[in-house]
Amino acid sequence: MTKIMEIENLEVVYGVIKALQGISFYIDEGEIVTIIGANGAGKSSTLRAVSGMVRPSSGKIRFKDKDVTNTPSHIIARQGLSHVPEGRGMLTKLTVEENLILATYNRKDHSQVKEDMKNVYDQFPRLSERKRQAAGNLSGGEQQMLAIARALMTGADTLLLDEPSMGLAPLIVQEIFAVIKRINQAGKTILLVEQNAMTALRTANRAYILENGTLLKSGKASDLISDPEVKAAYLGGY
């Protein structure tokens, strides 16, 4: 398999707080990889460092065989990486379709943009029904769908998803994760940060367990589901 991303000895420091303490991991092209851990473990900091939103204090980040450690986020985005942040970060006063069109700002492949818009509406029928509505009037689940759809409209082949299930009802969470699987099956590589550990592990190929800025365990997601320590700490003992 081809490694699409390699992170070596990554450290992120905020003032006197070490959010990440020298973590290393990789993602193969076409995988879903999840990072799970408690609040404050460093999960979101990992995504922000990878996408260029925060500058690491040390370590190296390679994406598609290029060192992007200190590369601005908009340059990394042009290389095919799209970050869907916690909280979704959409423009609430614009319509669904306007949000999607804005995501294509840097694209030159206009015929493919039209095809992608059609595919996004096929993938998210509710967004198609609400394309003229302001994004701020959507339900939480619909806003999360819009956030993922917007990432797809950038043309990125690698998505970073930060807590896509946050604040959503269980049935909507199932729907969102079914979409994540379909997106992956269509060829996208996904790095998923998620507090809903069981759902994340059932969705991912491989997983990393993060605690207090350090990696405790890694392996096949299916193996970690049955790991006694992981079950006790993150899966409610089940």
C-alpha positions in Angstrom: 0.0 0.0 0.0 1.1 3.6 -0.7 1.5 5.8 2.4 -0.4 9.0 1.8 0.6 10.6 5.1 3.5 10.1 7.6 3.8 11.9 10.9 7.1 11.6 12.8 7.7 12.7 16.4 5.0 15.4 16.3 4.9 17.9 19.1 2.4 20.7 19.6 2.7 23.2 22.4 0.3 25.8 23.6 2.1 28.1 26.0 3.2 25.7 28.8 0.9 22.9 27.7 2.2 20.1 25.6 -0.8 19.0 23.6 1.2 16.4 21.6 4.4 14.8 22.9 6.2 13.3 20.0 3.6 11.1 18.3 4.2 9.1 15.1 1.7 7.4 12.8 0.9 6.9 9.2 -2.1 6.6 6.8 -2.2 4.4 3.7 -4.0 5.6 0.7 -7.7 4.5 0.7 -7.8 3.8 4.4 -10.1 5.0 7.2 -7.8 5.6 10.2 -9.3 6.7 13.5 -7.8 8.4 16.5 -9.7 7.9 19.7 -9.2 9.2 23.2 -10.7 11.2 26.0 -11.3 15.0 26.0 -8.0 16.8 26.0 -6.0 13.8 24.7 -4.7 15.8 21.8 -7.0 14.5 19.0 -8.0 17.8 17.5 -4.5 19.2 17.9 -3.3 16.4 15.7 -5.7 17.3 12.9 -4.9 21.0 13.2 -1.2 20.3 12.9 -1.7 18.0 9.9 -3.8 20.5 8.1 -1.5 23.4 8.8 -3.9 25.2 11.2 -1.3 25.1 14.0 2.4 25.0 13.6 4.2 22.1 15.4 7.0 22.9 17.8 8.9 19.9 16.4 8.4 16.8 14.3 7.7 16.2 10.6 4.5 15.8 8.5 4.7 14.3 5.1 1.7 14.3 2.7 1.9 12.7 -0.7 5.7 12.4 -0.3 6.1 16.2 0.4 7.2 17.7 3.6 4.3 20.0 4.7 5.4 20.5 8.3 5.4 24.3 8.1 3.3 24.7 5.0 0.3 27.2 5.3 -3.1 25.5 5.5 -4.4 26.9 2.2 -1.4 25.4 0.3 -1.9 22.0 1.9 -5.6 22.2 1.0 -4.6 22.7 -2.7 -2.6 19.5 -2.5 -5.8 17.6 -1.8 -6.4 17.7 2.0 -9.7 19.0 3.4 -10.3 19.5 7.1 -13.9 19.3 8.5 -13.5 20.9 11.9 -15.4 20.3 15.1 -18.3 22.6 15.1 -18.6 22.4 11.3 -17.7 26.0 10.6 -20.1 26.8 7.9 -21.4 30.1 6.7 -24.8 30.1 8.3 -26.4 33.0 6.4 -25.5 31.5 3.0 -27.6 28.8 1.4 -26.6 25.2 1.3 -25.7 25.6 -2.4 -23.7 28.8 -1.8 -21.7 27.0 0.8 -21.0 24.2 -1.6 -20.1 26.6 -4.5 -17.7 28.5 -2.2 -15.8 25.3 -1.5 -14.9 25.1 -5.2 -13.1 28.5 -5.2 -9.6 27.1 -6.0 -10.7 24.6 -8.6 -10.1 24.9 -12.3 -11.8 21.6 -13.4 -15.2 23.2 -14.0 -16.8 20.2 -15.7 -15.7 17.9 -12.8 -17.2 20.5 -10.3 -20.6 20.0 -12.0 -20.2 16.3 -11.7 -19.2 16.5 -8.1 -22.1 18.7 -7.2 -24.5 16.1 -8.7 -22.7 13.3 -6.8 -22.9 15.3 -3.5 -26.7 15.8 -4.0 -27.0 12.1 -4.8 -25.1 11.2 -1.7 -27.0 13.7 0.5 -30.6 13.9 -0.8 -31.6 16.1 2.1 -29.1 18.7 1.1 -30.6 18.6 -2.4 -34.1 19.2 -0.9 -32.7 22.2 1.1 -30.3 23.7 -1.4 -32.0 27.1 -1.3 -32.2 27.2 2.6 -29.8 29.1 4.8 -27.3 26.7 6.3 -28.1 28.1 9.8 -31.6 26.7 9.5 -30.5 23.1 9.0 -30.7 20.5 11.8 -27.4 19.4 13.4 -27.3 16.3 11.3 -27.9 18.2 8.1 -25.2 20.7 9.0 -22.8 17.9 9.5 -23.7 16.4 6.1 -23.2 19.9 4.6 -19.8 20.1 6.3 -18.7 16.8 4.7 -20.3 17.7 1.4 -18.4 20.9 1.3 -15.1 19.1 1.9 -15.9 16.8 -1.0 -16.6 19.9 -3.2 -13.0 21.1 -2.7 -12.0 18.1 -4.8 -9.8 16.7 -2.0 -8.9 13.1 -2.0 -8.0 13.1 1.8 -10.5 14.2 4.5 -9.8 15.0 8.1 -13.0 14.6 10.1 -13.1 16.1 13.6 -15.9 14.7 15.9 -18.5 14.2 13.1 -21.0 12.6 15.6 -20.8 15.4 18.2 -24.2 16.5 19.5 -26.2 14.2 17.1 -28.9 11.7 17.9 -27.9 8.0 17.6 -29.9 7.4 14.4 -28.3 10.4 12.7 -24.8 9.2 13.9 -25.5 5.9 12.1 -26.4 7.8 9.0 -23.3 10.0 9.1 -21.0 7.0 9.5 -22.7 5.1 6.7 -21.9 8.2 4.5 -18.3 8.1 5.7 -18.0 4.5 4.6 -19.5 5.2 1.2 -17.1 8.2 0.7 -14.2 5.9 1.5 -15.5 3.2 -0.8 -15.6 5.8 -3.6 -11.8 6.3 -3.1 -11.3 8.9 -0.4 -8.8 8.5 2.4 -10.1 9.5 5.8 -8.5 10.4 9.1 -11.2 10.4 11.7 -11.1 11.9 15.2 -14.0 10.6 17.3 -15.1 10.3 20.9 -17.7 7.7 20.0 -15.0 5.0 20.2 -17.1 2.0 19.3 -18.7 3.6 16.2 -15.2 4.8 15.1 -13.6 1.4 15.6 -16.4 -0.3 13.7 -15.9 2.1 10.8 -12.1 2.3 10.6 -9.5 0.0 9.1 -6.9 0.9 11.7 -6.8 3.0 14.9 -4.6 4.9 17.3 -5.3 5.4 20.9 -4.2 8.8 22.2 -3.9 9.8 25.8 -2.4 13.0 27.3 -0.7 13.7 24.0 1.0 10.3 23.6 0.1 7.3 21.6 -0.7 4.3 23.8 -1.8 1.7 21.3 -2.3 1.1 17.6 -3.5 -1.7 15.4 -6.4 -3.0 13.3 -9.6 -1.4 14.5 -11.2 -4.9 14.8 -8.5 -6.1 17.1 -8.7 -3.0 19.4 -12.4 -3.5 19.9 -11.6 -6.8 21.7 -8.5 -5.5 23.5 -9.3 -5.6 27.3 -7.6 -2.3 28.1 -9.4 -0.5 25.3 -12.7 -2.1 26.2 -12.3 -1.0 29.8 -11.1 2.6 29.1 -13.1 3.6 26.0 -15.9 1.1 25.3 -17.7 1.0 28.6 -16.3 -2.4 29.3 -18.3 -4.0 26.5 
